[in-house]
Amino acid sequence: MEPLSHHLLTQAYNNGWANHRLYKACLQLTQDEFVAPRCSFFPSIKATLNHLLTVDWFYLHMLECEQRGEAPEPDGERFFEPEQPFATCTDLHAQQAQADRRLITYCCGLHDEQLARYVSIVRPDRVQREPRLRLLAHLFEHQIHHRGQVHAMLSDTAVRPPQLDEFFCEEEAGLREADFAELGWTESQIWRG
């Protein structure tokens, strides 16, 4: 049986793969389509993807500080100033891919006996403390939730939304081979052998 820490690593890779597929679709939009008002929690594809990125920055900072044994940035709100730091899908894509690599690197260093360690999350009015396992689960769920919103907004464009409801089924490796080549990943890299 694979350790839980390895499952979190596969979740990080799956998160990166799903973001890669979603951005391949979004990059086909015109700038006008990318910023167009749409019906969702955030009012556009641009706003939603910016939110995903800034929240990743926020939590990755807290996780990486804990991993290094450092105190987190006292002003956690700085990760959300400005609320939408990137105007184009191309710029967002580059930054999200970098954040996805940081999350994979973080998860590569996890061991089961460390998953209960507490991470400090600086909020405007307090410091929240959560176990690594729960915080990572929250981060993955946050990504899934908002990717789904972008997926739905794409349905209102001429760009076909990509299939995002897959994990890494063994017999479907060939279906993700092209994406993995673009990402520079291999099946054995994720599954350790």
C-alpha positions in Angstrom: 0.0 0.0 0.0 1.3 3.4 -0.9 1.8 5.9 1.9 -0.5 8.8 2.3 2.3 11.2 1.5 2.7 9.6 -1.9 -1.1 10.0 -2.5 -0.7 13.8 -1.8 2.2 13.9 -4.3 -0.1 12.3 -6.9 -2.8 14.8 -6.1 -0.2 17.6 -6.7 0.7 16.1 -10.1 -3.0 15.7 -10.9 -3.6 19.3 -9.9 -0.8 20.5 -12.3 -2.1 18.3 -15.1 -5.7 19.6 -14.7 -4.4 23.2 -14.7 -2.3 22.5 -17.8 -5.4 21.1 -19.6 -7.6 24.0 -18.5 -5.0 26.6 -19.6 -4.6 25.0 -23.0 -8.3 25.6 -23.5 -8.3 29.1 -22.1 -5.3 30.2 -24.2 -7.5 29.7 -27.3 -9.8 32.5 -26.1 -9.5 36.0 -27.4 -8.6 38.7 -24.8 -12.2 40.0 -25.0 -13.5 36.5 -24.3 -11.0 36.0 -21.5 -12.2 39.1 -19.6 -15.9 39.0 -20.6 -18.4 39.1 -17.8 -19.8 35.7 -17.0 -22.1 34.1 -14.5 -20.0 32.6 -11.7 -18.7 33.4 -8.2 -16.0 35.5 -9.8 -17.3 37.5 -12.7 -14.9 36.3 -15.5 -12.5 33.6 -16.5 -9.7 36.1 -15.9 -10.9 36.9 -12.4 -11.3 33.2 -11.4 -7.9 32.2 -12.7 -6.3 35.1 -10.9 -8.0 34.0 -7.7 -6.8 30.5 -8.0 -3.2 31.7 -8.4 -3.2 34.2 -5.6 -4.7 31.7 -3.2 -2.0 29.2 -4.3 0.7 31.8 -3.6 -0.8 32.4 -0.1 -1.0 28.8 1.0 2.3 27.8 -0.7 4.1 30.5 1.2 2.7 29.3 4.5 3.5 25.6 3.7 7.0 26.4 2.6 7.8 28.6 5.6 6.7 25.8 8.0 8.8 23.3 6.0 11.9 25.5 6.4 11.1 26.2 10.1 10.5 29.9 9.4 7.7 32.3 10.5 5.3 33.1 7.7 5.0 36.6 6.2 3.1 38.7 8.8 1.1 40.4 6.1 -0.7 37.5 4.4 -3.0 39.9 2.6 -0.1 41.0 0.4 -0.7 37.9 -1.8 -4.1 39.4 -2.8 -2.8 42.9 -3.6 -3.8 43.5 -6.4 -6.7 41.2 -6.5 -6.0 40.4 -10.2 -2.3 40.7 -10.7 -2.3 39.4 -14.3 -4.2 40.8 -17.3 -3.6 38.0 -19.8 -4.1 34.3 -19.9 -0.5 33.8 -21.1 0.9 35.6 -18.1 -1.4 33.7 -15.7 -0.5 30.4 -17.3 3.2 30.9 -16.7 2.7 31.9 -13.1 0.2 29.0 -12.4 2.6 26.5 -13.9 5.3 27.8 -11.6 3.0 27.5 -8.6 2.1 24.0 -9.6 5.8 23.0 -9.7 6.3 24.5 -6.3 3.4 22.4 -4.9 4.8 19.3 -6.5 8.2 20.0 -5.0 6.7 20.6 -1.6 4.8 17.3 -1.8 7.9 15.4 -2.9 9.5 16.2 0.4 6.6 14.9 2.6 6.6 11.8 4.8 3.6 10.3 6.5 5.0 11.0 10.0 5.2 14.7 9.2 1.6 15.2 7.9 0.3 16.1 11.4 2.7 19.0 11.7 0.9 22.3 12.1 1.2 25.2 9.6 0.6 28.8 10.6 -1.7 30.7 8.3 -1.7 34.4 8.9 -5.2 35.9 8.6 -6.0 39.6 9.0 -7.3 39.1 12.6 -5.5 36.0 13.8 -3.0 33.2 13.1 -4.9 30.0 12.1 -3.1 26.7 12.7 -3.9 23.6 10.6 -2.2 20.2 10.1 -0.3 19.9 6.9 -2.7 17.1 5.7 -5.8 19.1 6.2 -4.3 22.3 4.6 -3.2 20.4 1.5 -6.6 18.7 1.2 -8.1 22.2 1.4 -5.8 23.6 -1.2 -6.6 20.7 -3.7 -10.3 21.1 -3.1 -10.1 24.9 -3.7 -8.4 24.3 -7.0 -11.0 21.7 -8.1 -13.9 23.9 -7.1 -12.7 27.0 -9.1 -11.4 25.0 -12.0 -14.9 23.7 -12.3 -16.2 27.2 -12.5 -13.8 28.1 -15.3 -14.8 24.9 -17.0 -18.5 25.9 -16.9 -17.7 29.4 -18.1 -15.8 27.9 -21.1 -19.0 26.1 -22.0 -20.4 29.5 -22.9 -17.6 30.1 -25.5 -16.6 28.5 -28.8 -13.7 26.7 -27.0 -14.5 23.2 -25.9 -13.9 22.7 -22.2 -11.3 20.0 -21.5 -12.1 16.8 -19.6 -10.9 17.4 -16.0 -12.7 14.7 -14.1 -10.0 12.1 -14.4 -7.3 10.9 -12.1 -4.4 8.7 -13.3 -6.1 5.5 -14.3 -3.4 3.0 -15.2 -4.9 1.8 -18.5 -5.4 5.4 -19.7 -1.8 6.5 -19.6 -1.7 6.8 -23.4 -4.5 9.4 -23.2 -2.3 11.8 -21.2 1.0 11.0 -23.0 1.0 14.2 -25.0 0.2 16.4 -22.0 2.9 14.7 -20.0 5.4 15.3 -22.8 4.5 19.0 -22.7 4.9 19.1 -19.0 8.1 17.1 -19.0 6.7 14.3 -16.8 6.6 10.5 -17.0 4.3 8.0 -15.4 7.3 6.5 -13.5 8.1 9.9 -12.1 4.7 10.1 -10.5 4.3 6.4 -9.5 8.0 5.8 -8.5 8.8 3.0 -10.7 
